[in-house]
Amino acid sequence: MGDYARIGCDCELHGEVHLGDHVLMAPEVVFYTVNHEHGSLDVPMDSQGDTEMKPTYVGNDVWLGRRVMVMPGVRISDGCIIAAGAVVVKDLPPYSIAGGVPAKVIGSRREP
């Protein structure tokens, strides 16, 4: 966890989560680093175990809005803003503004 990282109320960090400096995390943000296995159709999903752990990474100067979900193995680069309620399933480039389910880049903090 980096310097000056702020974690909001009721956030959940499951597994290996790396936070950079000056991260702003609103309430109820959730990080996952594993998922349920589901590849076998003849075994119930709840009996298949979990996938391999994939750490998540958050760069410096990142703002995550309320109820953002970050899925296994995702890298959120420096300077990103993630809109409330977004589900981040892919890496995000530096200074992106992303939102939606799944999260997509909808803008940039860089000057045009």
Secondary structure, DSSP 8 states (H G I E B T S, - for coil): --TT-EE-TT-EE-S-EEE-TT-EE-TT-EE-S--B----TTS-GGGS-B-----EEE-SS-EE-TT-EE-TT-EE-TT-EE-TT-EE-S-B-TTEEEETTTTEEEEESS--
